[in-house]
Amino acid sequence: MGGHNVCKTLAWEKLLKQLGVIFTMLQRNLQAVGSANTQDLLVKTARIMGSIIQLQRFEISVGNFENCRKHLGAANSLFRQIFLAAENFIDGGELPDFCDVLDLMGHPLWAIGCQQRGAWNSDQAAFRFYSALLIVDDIIAGICMGETPELLQYHARLLTNGRGADEKPPLSLEDFIGCENWVILQLGEIAALDTWKRSYKKAGKLDMMELVARASAIQQTLLGNLARLDAAMDTPQSNRLGLFSVYNDQLPPMPGGCAVFVTRVWAHAALLYLAMSVSGWQPGSARIREYVTRVLVLLERMPAPELLRTMVWPYCLVGCLCEPAEEVRLRAMADALVPHRLFGAARKALEIMESVWKARDELNVDTDFAACVRSLGYVSLLV
């Protein structure tokens, strides 16, 4: 048994060393991109961005969070460079939208007569996939670091429909992470609002009426969409067809569909995060307790333990604010994910919760979620 553990340790150290070599190679590839033409520049930059995000997701999945901020910063920078490069080739001096960037990456594999879009080529499809992950990572990183998301100015351009009423937004996060766009958009707004509040409070300029007004607008958006989802939950339909359902077809049918369930968890967690951002760390307040209870009950209704992979941030948030009697219920969710080494983000979320539970009596109204994440001595990206 001892020899087996030694082998595992050596293999793990070798893996981490190899990951460092890969990142160095990506940096060299990036330096070689500058001489490429327009299409090659966008495609090669997008490929490197995708490789960095893929590397980061792999490291997170195996529990290595040391490079999160470095990887995310590099990916964010490349994403902005892609849009800046595209801006130079758009007529009229207008800011490029996501579809403009995709068009500059080549032609779709095929298209049907009257339809504007067909099947994306491999580079277009990859850029859509990694951009969706990057937007989510950017927002959750902002929450975990207590900062405004770096790509906030791009969120609405990618996740809302700014064209015809019948057209879908450029990216549908429901297809990639099982959560509808409006929740993730509002989370970005809450992260920005929380940063604004702390900044103005520190300067002695906080206007509580403005804070409440801005929070109320976000709350109404969340509650309005939740009402629609609650109605969908009452319908007899099973999982709706979609990419998220296709790649999670092992899950049993659920009222309203699996993506509706995941979205409801995220939405109630967003309401919890909003309430905490406005009123501060008050886990015993009636409103906080209401949202904690709702999210916890929903998580316990997961059709399969593995679905927790798509809801790590809501899981960690509710765990940090739970009561002592609820701790065993939250531990059980992480313990159900086996082997533990393959669910690094969920296990890290549990570590953060346990750190907060030990310091429960030392927390005060000025404590925020970012402080909980930093309680381990570093920032973990809970995705």
C-alpha positions in Angstrom: 0.0 0.0 0.0 2.9 2.3 0.9 4.5 1.7 -2.5 1.3 2.4 -4.3 1.0 5.8 -2.6 4.6 6.6 -3.5 3.8 5.8 -7.1 0.7 8.0 -7.1 2.6 10.9 -5.6 5.4 10.6 -8.1 2.9 10.4 -11.0 1.1 13.5 -9.7 4.3 15.5 -9.4 5.2 14.5 -12.9 1.8 15.5 -14.2 2.1 19.0 -12.6 5.6 19.4 -14.1 4.3 18.5 -17.5 1.4 21.0 -17.2 4.0 23.7 -16.6 5.8 22.7 -19.8 2.6 22.9 -21.7 1.9 26.4 -20.5 5.4 27.5 -21.5 4.8 26.1 -25.0 1.5 28.0 -25.3 3.3 31.2 -24.4 5.9 30.6 -27.2 3.1 29.8 -29.7 1.4 33.1 -28.7 4.6 35.1 -29.5 4.7 33.5 -33.0 1.1 34.7 -33.8 2.0 38.3 -34.5 3.0 37.8 -38.1 -0.2 36.0 -39.2 -2.8 37.5 -41.5 -6.3 38.4 -40.3 -8.0 35.1 -40.5 -4.9 33.2 -39.3 -4.4 35.7 -36.5 -7.9 35.2 -35.2 -7.9 31.4 -35.6 -4.5 30.9 -34.0 -5.2 33.3 -31.1 -8.5 31.5 -30.5 -6.8 28.1 -30.6 -4.3 29.2 -28.0 -7.1 30.7 -25.8 -9.0 27.5 -26.0 -5.9 25.5 -25.1 -5.4 27.7 -22.0 -9.0 27.2 -20.9 -8.8 23.5 -21.5 -5.6 23.3 -19.4 -7.2 25.3 -16.7 -10.3 23.2 -16.6 -8.2 20.0 -16.4 -6.2 21.4 -13.5 -9.3 22.4 -11.6 -10.9 19.0 -12.2 -7.9 17.3 -10.5 -7.8 19.8 -7.7 -4.9 22.1 -8.7 -5.9 25.7 -8.3 -2.5 27.4 -8.0 -2.5 28.7 -11.6 -6.2 29.7 -11.9 -5.6 33.5 -11.9 -2.7 33.3 -14.3 -4.5 31.1 -16.8 -7.7 33.2 -16.6 -5.8 36.4 -17.0 -4.1 35.0 -20.1 -7.4 33.7 -21.6 -9.2 37.0 -20.9 -6.4 39.0 -22.6 -6.5 36.8 -25.7 -10.3 37.1 -25.9 -10.0 40.9 -25.9 -7.2 40.8 -28.5 -9.5 38.7 -30.8 -12.2 41.4 -30.7 -9.7 44.2 -31.1 -8.2 42.5 -34.2 -11.7 42.0 -35.6 -12.5 45.6 -35.1 -9.9 46.7 -37.7 -11.7 44.7 -40.4 -15.3 45.7 -39.8 -16.7 48.4 -42.1 -18.2 51.5 -40.6 -16.0 51.6 -37.5 -18.6 49.7 -35.5 -17.7 47.4 -32.6 -17.7 43.8 -33.8 -20.2 41.5 -32.3 -19.6 37.8 -31.8 -21.0 36.7 -35.1 -18.7 39.2 -36.9 -15.7 37.5 -35.2 -17.0 34.1 -36.2 -17.4 35.2 -39.8 -13.8 36.3 -39.9 -12.7 32.8 -38.9 -13.9 31.3 -42.1 -17.1 29.9 -43.7 -19.5 27.4 -42.1 -19.2 23.8 -43.3 -22.5 24.1 -45.0 -25.7 26.3 -45.0 -29.2 25.7 -46.2 -30.5 28.2 -48.7 -32.7 30.7 -46.8 -30.9 30.1 -43.4 -28.3 32.5 -42.4 -26.3 30.0 -40.4 -25.3 26.4 -41.1 -22.9 24.1 -39.4 -19.9 25.9 -37.8 -16.5 24.9 -39.0 -14.2 23.4 -36.3 -12.5 26.7 -35.4 -15.8 28.5 -35.1 -17.4 25.8 -33.0 -14.3 25.6 -30.7 -14.3 29.4 -30.2 -18.0 29.4 -29.3 -17.4 26.6 -26.8 -14.4 28.1 -25.1 -16.0 31.6 -25.1 -19.0 30.2 -23.2 -16.7 28.6 -20.6 -14.6 31.8 -20.4 -17.6 34.0 -19.7 -18.7 31.7 -16.8 -15.1 31.5 -15.5 -14.8 35.3 -15.6 -17.9 35.9 -13.6 -17.3 33.2 -11.0 -13.7 34.4 -10.7 -15.0 38.0 -10.0 -17.2 36.6 -7.3 -14.5 34.5 -5.7 -11.9 37.4 -5.8 -14.4 40.1 -4.8 -13.8 42.0 -8.1 -15.8 43.2 -11.1 -15.6 40.6 -13.8 -12.9 41.6 -16.3 -15.1 40.9 -19.4 -18.2 42.6 -18.1 -18.5 44.8 -21.1 -18.7 41.7 -23.4 -21.3 39.8 -21.4 -24.4 41.4 -22.8 -23.0 41.3 -26.3 -22.6 37.5 -26.1 -25.5 36.5 -24.0 -28.4 38.7 -25.2 -30.0 39.1 -28.5 -29.2 42.5 -30.0 -30.6 41.7 -33.5 -33.9 40.5 -34.7 -36.6 39.4 -32.2 -36.6 35.9 -33.6 -32.9 35.4 -33.4 -31.2 33.6 -30.5 -28.3 35.2 -28.6 -24.8 34.4 -30.0 -24.1 32.0 -27.1 -26.6 29.9 -25.2 -25.0 28.9 -21.9 -27.8 26.4 -21.4 -26.1 24.2 -24.1 -22.7 24.3 -22.4 -23.3 24.4 -18.6 -27.0 23.7 -18.3 -27.8 27.2 -16.9 -29.7 29.8 -18.9 -28.0 33.1 -19.9 -30.1 35.5 -17.7 -28.8 34.0 -14.5 -25.2 34.3 -15.4 -25.7 37.8 -16.7 -27.3 38.9 -13.4 -24.5 37.2 -11.5 -22.0 39.4 -13.3 -24.1 42.5 -12.4 -24.2 41.4 -8.8 -20.4 40.9 -8.7 -20.0 44.5 -10.1 -22.6 45.9 -7.6 -20.8 44.2 -4.7 -17.5 45.6 -5.8 -19.1 49.1 -6.2 -20.6 48.9 -2.7 -17.4 47.9 -0.9 -15.4 50.6 -2.8 -17.9 53.4 -1.9 -18.3 52.1 1.6 -14.6 52.3 2.2 -14.5 55.8 0.9 -17.5 56.8 3.1 -19.6 57.6 0.1 -22.1 54.7 0.0 -25.6 55.7 -0.9 -27.9 53.0 0.5 -30.9 54.1 -1.5 -28.9 53.7 -4.7 -27.6 50.4 -3.6 -31.1 49.1 -2.8 -32.5 50.5 -6.1 -29.8 48.8 -8.2 -30.2 45.5 -6.3 -34.0 45.7 -6.7 -33.7 45.8 -10.5 -31.5 42.7 -10.4 -33.9 41.0 -8.0 -36.9 41.6 -10.2 -35.2 40.2 -13.3 -34.3 37.0 -11.3 -37.7 36.6 -9.8 -39.5 37.2 -13.1 -37.5 34.5 -14.9 -37.8 32.2 -11.9 -41.6 32.4 -12.1 -41.4 31.3 -15.7 -39.2 28.3 -14.7 -41.5 27.4 -11.9 -44.3 27.2 -14.4 -42.1 25.0 -16.6 -41.4 22.7 -13.6 -45.2 22.0 -13.4 -45.4 20.7 -17.0 -45.2 17.0 -17.6 -42.5 17.2 -20.3 -39.2 15.3 -19.8 -35.7 16.5 -20.6 -35.8 18.9 -23.6 -33.5 18.1 -26.5 -30.4 20.2 -26.4 -26.7 19.9 -26.2 -26.6 19.8 -22.4 -29.3 17.1 -22.4 -27.6 15.1 -25.2 -24.3 15.0 -23.3 -26.0 14.2 -20.0 -28.4 11.6 -21.4 -27.6 9.2 -18.5 -29.7 11.4 -16.2 -33.3 10.4 -15.5 -36.1 12.5 -17.0 -37.1 15.5 -14.8 -40.1 17.9 -14.9 -39.3 20.8 -17.1 -36.0 19.3 -18.1 -32.5 19.0 -16.5 -31.4 22.4 -17.6 -34.4 24.0 -15.9 -33.4 22.3 -12.7 -29.8 23.5 -12.9 -31.0 27.0 -13.8 -33.3 27.2 -10.8 -30.4 26.2 -8.5 -28.2 28.9 -9.9 -31.1 31.5 -9.8 -31.9 30.9 -6.1 -28.1 31.0 -5.3 -27.9 34.4 -7.2 -30.8 35.7 -5.0 -28.9 34.5 -2.0 -25.7 36.2 -3.2 -27.6 39.4 -3.9 -29.1 39.5 -0.5 -25.7 38.9 1.1 -24.2 41.7 -1.0 -26.8 44.2 0.2 -27.2 43.3 3.8 -23.7 41.8 4.6 -22.9 38.5 6.3 -26.0 37.7 8.3 -26.6 34.0 7.9 -29.3 34.0 10.6 -31.5 36.6 8.9 -34.9 35.4 7.7 -34.2 36.2 4.0 -30.8 34.5 4.0 -32.2 31.4 5.7 -35.0 31.3 3.2 -32.6 31.2 0.2 -30.2 28.8 1.9 -33.0 26.4 2.6 -34.3 26.6 -1.0 -30.9 25.9 -2.6 -30.1 23.1 -0.1 -33.4 21.4 -0.8 -33.0 21.7 -4.5 -29.4 20.3 -4.4 -30.7 17.3 -2.5 -33.1 16.6 -5.3 -30.3 16.1 -7.9 -31.1 13.2 -10.1 -27.5 12.0 -9.9 -24.6 13.1 -7.6 -22.4 13.9 -10.7 -24.7 16.8 -11.6 -23.1 18.7 -8.8 -20.2 19.4 -11.2 -22.3 22.0 -12.9 -23.3 23.7 -9.6 -20.1 24.0 -7.6 -20.4 27.7 -6.9 -24.1 27.5 -5.6 -23.1 24.5 -3.6 -20.2 26.4 -1.9 -22.1 29.6 -1.3 -25.0 27.8 0.5 -22.5 25.7 2.4 -20.7 28.7 3.8 -24.0 30.2 5.0 -25.6 27.0 6.4 -26.3 26.2 10.0 -24.3 23.6 11.9 -27.1 21.1 11.7 -27.0 21.3 7.9 -23.3 20.5 7.6 -23.7 16.8 7.3 -26.1 17.2 4.4 -23.5 19.2 2.5 -20.7 16.8 3.2 -22.8 13.9 2.0 -23.1 15.6 -1.5 -19.3 15.8 -1.9 -18.7 12.4 -0.5 -21.1 10.9 -3.1 -18.7 12.0 -5.9 -16.2 9.1 -6.4 -13.4 8.9 -7.0 -12.8 12.1 -5.1 -9.7 13.0 -7.2 -11.8 13.5 -10.3 -14.1 16.1 -8.7 -11.5 18.6 -7.6 -13.8 21.7 -7.7 -16.5 20.1 -5.5 -13.9 18.8 -3.0 -12.3 22.3 -2.9 -15.7 23.8 -2.3 -16.1 21.5 0.7 -12.7 22.5 2.0 -13.7 26.1 1.9 -17.0 25.4 3.7 -15.2 23.5 6.5 -12.7 26.4 6.9 -15.7 28.8 7.3 -17.5 26.4 9.7 -14.4 26.3 12.0 -14.3 30.2 12.0 -18.0 30.7 12.2 -17.9 32.6 15.5 -15.2 35.0 14.2 -17.2 36.2 11.2 -18.9 39.6 11.2 -21.3 41.6 9.0 -18.4 42.8 6.8 -17.4 39.2 5.8 -18.1 38.4 2.2 -17.9 35.3 0.0 -14.5 36.3 -1.4 -13.1 36.2 2.1 -14.5 32.7 2.5 -12.8 31.6 -0.6 -9.5 33.1 0.5 -9.7 31.4 3.9 -7.6 28.5 2.5 -4.8 31.0 1.7 -5.4 31.3 -2.0 -8.2 31.9 -4.5 -10.0 28.9 -5.9 -12.0 29.1 -9.1 -15.3 27.3 -8.3 -16.4 26.1 -11.7 
